[in-house]
Each structure stands twice: as C-alpha cells, then as structure tokens.
C-alpha cells in the first residue's frame, strides 16, 4: 500500500463519515486495517494502563481529564492540517468558530 493510496483511503473515509447517513451513528474509529489501530482501541489501552498504574489511588473527574487528553492533540493536529486557519478548522471539526476559539483558549493553544 502506497502513501498515496493511504491518503486517498483516509480522504474517502472522512468523506463517508460526513455523509448524512454516516452522521446518524457515532464514528470513533479512524482506520481499520492490519497496520493501523483504531482510535477506540488506543483509548481503551490507555485507560487500561492508567487504571493499572493507579495502585489503589482514588480517582475523580476522570471524564474531563480524558476529554482534555483527546481534545488537545485533536485541536493541535487540525490546526496544523489547516495551517492555522481557524475557520477551516472549525468547519472540519463541525464546531462553531467561537466554540473552537473558546476551546483553544481553555487549553492555552491560542
């Protein structure tokens, strides 16, 4: 598989995810193949590792911590992909530009 075919497949997957039919059900996976792992499985393994390392410590506010861990690299990569164009980034993410700016400020990315 060449880089060009991977990029074409990724673009096709993103296009399919943006169709009205696909938006009815959440998609948490990026790619499925022998060489790529799913986003869902990466998160699952990371959470498994996190809980295994707790060694009996109490946990609170796990949900906002996990969201931040996911949102920060997502926002960084989308901004990198759009070359810092916040309008394009907001469109790509399906967010209002104001919401995107709020999240960027929240995480110190602005």
C-alpha positions in Angstrom: 0.0 0.0 0.0 1.5 3.3 -1.1 1.3 6.6 0.8 -1.0 8.0 -2.0 -3.4 5.1 -1.6 -3.5 5.5 2.2 -4.2 9.3 1.8 -6.9 8.5 -0.7 -8.5 5.9 1.6 -8.3 8.3 4.5 -10.0 11.1 2.5 -12.6 8.7 1.3 -13.3 7.6 4.9 -13.6 11.2 6.1 -16.0 11.9 3.2 -18.1 8.9 4.1 -18.2 9.9 7.7 -19.5 13.3 6.7 -22.5 12.0 4.7 -25.9 12.4 6.3 -26.3 8.6 6.6 -23.0 8.2 8.5 -23.7 11.1 10.9 -26.6 9.1 12.3 -24.2 6.9 14.2 -21.0 8.0 16.0 -17.7 7.0 14.4 -14.9 6.7 16.9 -12.5 4.8 14.6 -10.1 6.4 12.2 -8.9 3.4 10.2 -9.3 -0.3 10.2 -6.5 -2.4 8.7 -3.8 -4.8 9.6 -1.3 -2.0 10.0 -3.5 0.7 11.7 -5.1 0.6 15.1 -8.5 2.2 15.8 -8.8 5.3 17.9 -11.2 3.5 20.2 -8.6 0.7 20.9 -5.9 3.2 21.6 -8.1 5.0 24.1 -9.1 1.7 25.6 -5.5 0.6 26.1 -4.5 4.0 27.5 -7.3 3.9 30.1 -6.4 0.3 30.9 -2.8 1.4 31.5 -4.0 4.3 33.6 -6.1 2.2 35.9 -3.4 -0.4 36.2 -0.9 2.3 37.4 -3.2 3.7 40.0 -2.2 1.2 42.6 -5.3 1.8 44.7 -5.3 5.6 44.5 -8.7 7.3 44.4 -9.8 8.8 41.1 -12.1 11.7 40.5 -13.0 13.9 37.5 -11.8 11.2 35.0 -14.2 12.4 32.3 -12.8 16.0 31.9 -9.3 14.6 32.1 -9.9 12.1 29.3 -11.6 14.8 27.2 -8.7 17.2 27.6 -6.3 14.4 26.7 -8.2 13.8 23.5 -9.2 17.4 22.6 -5.7 18.9 22.9 -3.9 16.7 20.3 -7.1 16.8 18.1 -7.1 20.6 18.1 -3.4 20.8 17.5 -3.4 18.4 14.6 -6.5 20.0 13.0 -4.9 23.5 13.2 -1.7 22.1 11.8 -3.6 20.5 8.9 -5.5 23.7 8.2 -2.2 25.7 8.6 -3.7 27.7 11.5 -6.9 28.7 9.6 -9.5 28.6 12.5 -12.5 28.9 10.1 -11.4 25.8 8.2 -10.5 24.0 11.4 -14.0 24.8 12.9 -15.6 23.5 9.7 -13.5 20.4 9.7 -14.4 19.7 13.4 -18.1 20.6 13.0 -17.8 23.4 15.5 -18.8 27.0 15.5 -15.6 29.2 15.2 -16.4 30.8 18.5 -16.6 27.4 20.2 -13.3 26.5 18.6 -11.6 29.7 19.9 -13.1 29.0 23.4 -11.5 25.5 23.4 -8.2 26.9 22.1 -8.1 29.4 25.0 -9.2 26.8 27.5 -6.2 24.7 26.6 -3.7 27.5 26.2 -3.5 26.9 22.4 -4.3 30.5 21.4 
